[in-house]
Amino acid sequence: MTKRELHAIYLKNNSNWLDYLKEHSGLPGPRSDLELLQIVSELGDEIFFMECLEYDKTAAPTNTPGEFVATCGVTGLGTLISNGMIQYYKVLRKYASDSRWRVREGVAFALQIIGKKDFDSLIGRLRDWKGGNPFEKRAVVAGLCEPILIKEKKNALTVLEFLEDIFDSIEIISERKDESFRVLKKGLGYGLSVAMAAYPPEGKALFEKLLFKQDSDISWILKENLKKKRLERMDQEWTGRMKGAFPK
């Protein structure tokens, strides 16, 4: 029996979920229990997710079991929204800028839950987010650059268009030393390659267009993506040429 199945059995037969989440969170530590996070997001309800969200950054700081509880609540917002409770988009957007990185990951997970059910509706909502602060832009990147969401050509094209807009916005960001810009850079450092691999013709065209931008942070992002094996699998010869475009 898998760990996920064991978690599901407990949750379906017990009411004291909060203590169970804390005990099995995996925190403090390098990795929280994502299998538990997933099953909770599927089985939880509105009342429970709201209870999880009471674990704010004061009561549940980074790398504590309480942070995991909060992340479950944020991820659960994706389930609520996908079931028609669209009023929770505003709450979800707020958590995209949370100081706790696992909570911000929960926002990306929530967006993916929504996108799996209704990608077009999600895109409509995220058009505002991609024009928001760097944390919100990063949530868009992490949420949309997920292979299962962009299997269809039209979805991949839309995500590539979003990424191009976000890259264009980087050039006008003056404050680049804070945490929000750092996490945006890191997200783009892998997200672009995911979208490129989903639809290589447009993906490679966007990459080559970005090569001409005279911006050191964009250059760093491009070089990070060239390290990803998925690009070599996509087109080894092209990837080699792109690596050669940067000075040693």
C-alpha positions in Angstrom: 0.0 0.0 0.0 1.4 3.4 -1.0 1.9 6.3 1.4 -0.8 8.2 -0.4 -3.3 5.4 0.1 -2.4 5.2 3.8 -3.0 8.9 4.2 -6.3 8.6 2.4 -7.5 5.8 4.7 -6.7 7.8 7.8 -8.3 11.0 6.6 -11.5 9.2 5.5 -11.8 7.5 8.9 -10.7 10.2 11.3 -11.8 13.8 12.0 -8.7 15.2 13.7 -6.9 16.2 10.5 -4.8 19.1 11.8 -2.7 17.0 14.3 -2.2 14.4 11.6 -1.0 17.0 9.1 1.5 18.4 11.6 2.7 15.0 12.6 3.3 13.8 9.0 4.3 17.2 7.5 7.9 16.2 7.2 8.8 19.6 8.7 11.1 20.8 9.9 13.2 19.3 7.2 14.2 19.7 3.5 11.0 18.2 2.0 7.4 18.3 3.1 5.0 15.4 2.4 3.6 16.3 -1.0 1.6 13.1 -1.2 -0.3 14.1 1.9 -0.7 17.6 0.5 -2.3 16.3 -2.6 -4.8 14.0 -0.9 -5.8 16.7 1.6 -6.5 19.1 -1.3 -8.7 16.4 -2.8 -10.6 15.4 0.3 -10.8 18.7 2.2 -13.8 21.0 2.3 -14.2 24.8 2.6 -14.5 24.8 6.4 -11.3 22.8 6.8 -9.3 24.8 4.3 -10.3 28.0 6.0 -9.1 26.5 9.3 -5.8 25.7 7.7 -5.4 29.3 6.6 -5.5 30.5 10.2 -1.9 29.3 10.4 -0.4 32.7 9.4 3.3 33.5 9.2 3.4 34.5 12.9 1.8 31.3 14.2 3.4 29.1 11.6 6.7 30.4 10.4 8.9 28.8 7.6 9.9 25.2 8.0 7.5 24.3 10.8 4.6 21.8 10.7 2.2 24.8 10.8 3.6 26.0 7.5 2.6 22.7 6.0 -0.9 23.2 7.3 -1.1 26.6 5.8 0.1 25.3 2.5 -2.6 22.6 2.5 -5.1 25.4 3.0 -3.7 27.5 0.1 -3.6 24.4 -2.2 -7.2 23.6 -1.2 -8.3 27.0 -2.5 -7.6 25.6 -6.0 -10.1 22.8 -5.3 -12.7 25.3 -4.1 -12.2 27.6 -7.1 -12.3 24.6 -9.5 -15.7 23.7 -8.0 -17.1 27.2 -8.7 -16.1 29.3 -5.7 -14.3 31.9 -7.8 -14.5 34.4 -4.9 -11.4 32.7 -3.6 -9.2 33.9 -6.4 -8.6 37.1 -4.4 -7.5 35.2 -1.4 -5.2 32.9 -3.5 -3.6 35.9 -5.1 -2.7 37.4 -1.7 -0.9 34.2 -0.8 1.3 34.4 -3.9 3.3 37.1 -2.1 3.5 35.2 1.3 6.9 35.3 2.9 6.9 31.5 3.3 8.1 29.8 0.1 6.1 26.6 0.7 2.9 28.6 0.9 3.9 30.3 -2.4 4.3 26.8 -3.8 0.8 26.0 -2.6 -0.4 28.8 -4.8 1.2 27.2 -7.9 -0.3 23.8 -6.9 -3.7 25.5 -6.6 -3.4 27.1 -10.0 -2.6 23.7 -11.5 -5.6 22.1 -9.9 -7.8 24.8 -11.5 -6.0 24.5 -14.9 -6.6 20.8 -15.1 -10.3 21.4 -14.8 -10.7 24.6 -16.9 -7.5 25.9 -18.4 -9.2 28.7 -20.4 -10.9 30.1 -17.3 -7.6 30.1 -15.4 -5.9 32.0 -18.2 -8.6 34.6 -18.1 -8.0 35.2 -14.4 -4.2 35.2 -14.7 -4.0 37.9 -17.2 -4.1 40.4 -14.3 -1.6 38.4 -12.3 1.1 38.5 -14.9 1.0 42.3 -14.7 1.4 42.2 -10.9 4.3 42.1 -8.6 7.3 39.7 -9.1 5.8 37.2 -6.7 2.6 37.1 -8.6 4.4 36.8 -11.9 6.4 33.9 -10.4 3.1 32.2 -9.4 1.9 32.5 -13.0 5.2 30.9 -14.2 5.2 28.0 -11.7 1.5 27.4 -12.1 1.3 27.3 -15.9 4.7 25.7 -16.7 3.4 22.3 -15.9 3.6 19.6 -18.7 0.1 18.2 -18.0 -1.5 21.7 -18.6 0.3 22.4 -21.9 0.0 19.2 -23.8 -2.4 20.9 -26.3 -0.7 23.2 -28.8 -3.1 26.1 -28.1 -2.4 25.9 -24.3 1.4 25.8 -24.9 1.2 28.9 -27.2 -0.8 30.8 -24.6 1.8 30.1 -21.9 4.6 31.1 -24.2 2.8 34.4 -24.9 2.5 34.9 -21.1 6.2 34.2 -20.6 7.1 36.7 -23.3 5.0 39.4 -21.6 6.7 38.6 -18.3 10.2 38.7 -19.8 9.3 42.1 -21.4 8.3 43.3 -17.9 11.6 42.4 -16.4 13.4 45.1 -18.4 11.5 47.8 -16.5 11.9 46.3 -13.0 14.5 48.5 -11.3 14.6 46.8 -7.9 16.2 43.5 -8.4 17.9 42.7 -5.1 14.8 41.6 -3.1 13.4 38.2 -2.6 10.5 38.6 -5.0 12.7 39.2 -8.0 15.1 36.4 -7.0 12.2 33.9 -6.9 10.8 35.2 -10.3 14.3 34.6 -11.9 14.5 31.2 -10.4 11.0 30.2 -11.6 11.8 31.5 -15.1 15.1 29.6 -15.0 13.2 26.3 -15.4 9.7 27.3 -16.5 10.7 28.6 -19.9 12.2 25.2 -20.9 9.0 23.4 -19.8 6.9 25.6 -22.1 9.5 25.3 -24.9 9.5 21.5 -24.8 5.7 21.5 -25.0 5.7 23.4 -28.4 9.3 23.6 -29.8 8.7 25.8 -32.9 7.4 28.7 -31.0 9.5 28.0 -27.9 12.7 28.1 -29.8 11.6 31.3 -31.6 10.9 33.0 -28.3 14.2 31.9 -26.9 16.1 33.3 -29.9 14.2 36.5 -29.6 15.2 36.8 -26.0 18.9 36.4 -26.9 18.9 39.9 -28.3 17.8 41.5 -25.0 20.6 43.4 -23.4 19.8 42.3 -19.9 22.1 40.3 -17.6 19.2 38.7 -15.6 17.5 37.6 -18.8 20.8 36.1 -20.0 21.1 34.3 -16.7 17.6 32.8 -17.1 18.3 31.7 -20.6 21.6 30.0 -19.6 19.8 28.2 -16.7 17.2 26.8 -19.1 19.9 25.5 -21.4 21.1 23.3 -18.6 17.9 21.4 -18.6 18.0 18.0 -20.2 14.5 18.5 -21.6 15.9 21.0 -24.1 18.5 18.5 -25.3 15.8 15.9 -25.7 13.8 18.5 -27.6 16.6 19.4 -30.1 20.2 18.6 -29.1 21.8 20.3 -32.1 19.8 23.6 -31.5 20.5 23.5 -27.8 24.2 23.2 -28.5 24.1 26.2 -30.8 22.3 28.3 -28.3 24.9 27.4 -25.6 27.6 28.6 -28.0 25.8 32.0 -28.3 27.0 32.9 -24.8 30.6 33.9 -24.1 32.5 31.5 -22.0 
